[in-house]
């Protein structure tokens, strides 16, 4: 399990050196979760980068590892909102 987590972290950090990782066990579903947080919104790119290998680990190696790409708006210098969304400009009715 540790080697698989390290491999996924390596894949991501080679492309996105500012990434920060948080690894923990979760229960819904029961698995090891790897949060990969960047200061630029690269969530889709990270998901695409590791998706094939992550799926292979689940199917062939029977390892329940879920990578959660995340964007840290505060570290990126964007304004915080209470709901976690960045204002889209203009007022909502």
C-alpha positions as CSV (number, residue, x, y, z in Angstrom):
1,X,0.0,0.0,0.0
2,X,2.8,2.5,0.9
3,X,4.6,1.9,-2.4
4,X,1.4,2.5,-4.3
5,X,0.7,5.7,-2.5
6,X,4.3,6.9,-3.1
7,X,4.0,6.0,-6.8
8,X,0.8,8.1,-7.2
9,X,2.4,11.0,-5.2
10,X,5.5,10.8,-7.4
11,X,3.4,10.9,-10.6
12,X,1.6,14.0,-9.4
13,X,4.5,15.9,-7.9
14,X,6.6,15.5,-11.1
15,X,4.0,17.4,-13.0
16,X,2.9,19.8,-10.2
17,X,5.7,20.5,-7.8
18,X,3.6,22.8,-5.6
19,X,1.3,19.9,-4.7
20,X,0.7,19.1,-1.0
21,X,-0.5,15.7,0.1
22,X,-2.7,14.5,2.9
23,X,-3.1,10.8,3.3
24,X,-5.8,9.2,5.6
25,X,-8.1,6.2,6.0
26,X,-11.7,6.9,5.2
27,X,-14.9,4.9,5.7
28,X,-17.2,5.9,2.9
29,X,-16.1,3.9,1.0
30,X,-13.5,2.1,3.2
31,X,-10.2,3.1,1.5
32,X,-7.1,5.1,1.8
33,X,-7.6,8.7,0.5
34,X,-4.8,10.8,-0.9
35,X,-5.7,14.5,-1.1
36,X,-3.5,16.2,-3.7
37,X,-3.9,20.0,-3.2
38,X,-2.4,22.6,-5.5
39,X,-2.4,26.4,-5.7
40,X,-3.6,26.4,-9.3
41,X,-6.9,24.8,-10.3
42,X,-5.4,21.6,-11.9
43,X,-8.0,19.1,-10.5
44,X,-9.0,17.8,-13.9
45,X,-5.4,17.5,-15.1
46,X,-4.4,15.6,-12.0
47,X,-7.4,13.3,-12.3
48,X,-6.5,12.5,-15.9
49,X,-2.8,12.0,-15.1
50,X,-3.4,9.3,-12.5
51,X,-6.8,7.8,-13.4
52,X,-5.5,4.9,-15.4
53,X,-2.9,3.8,-12.8
54,X,-5.3,4.4,-9.9
55,X,-7.9,2.1,-11.6
56,X,-5.2,-0.5,-12.3
57,X,-4.3,-0.5,-8.7
58,X,-8.0,-1.1,-7.7
59,X,-8.7,-3.8,-10.3
60,X,-5.4,-5.7,-10.5
61,X,-3.7,-5.1,-7.2
62,X,-7.0,-4.9,-5.1
63,X,-5.8,-1.7,-3.5
64,X,-8.5,0.7,-2.4
65,X,-6.8,4.1,-2.9
66,X,-8.7,7.2,-4.0
67,X,-6.9,10.3,-5.1
68,X,-8.8,13.5,-4.5
69,X,-7.4,16.4,-6.5
70,X,-8.1,19.7,-4.7
71,X,-7.6,23.4,-5.3
72,X,-6.5,25.5,-2.3
73,X,-8.1,28.9,-3.1
74,X,-6.6,30.5,0.0
75,X,-3.0,29.5,-0.8
76,X,-3.7,30.7,-4.3
77,X,-4.7,34.1,-3.0
78,X,-8.3,34.0,-4.1
79,X,-11.0,35.4,-1.8
80,X,-12.7,32.9,0.5
81,X,-16.4,32.4,0.6
82,X,-18.5,30.6,3.2
83,X,-19.6,27.9,0.7
84,X,-16.2,27.3,-0.9
85,X,-17.1,28.8,-4.3
86,X,-15.4,31.7,-6.0
87,X,-17.7,34.5,-6.9
88,X,-18.6,34.4,-10.6
89,X,-19.1,38.2,-11.0
90,X,-22.4,39.9,-10.9
91,X,-25.1,39.6,-8.3
92,X,-27.4,36.7,-8.0
93,X,-31.1,37.4,-7.5
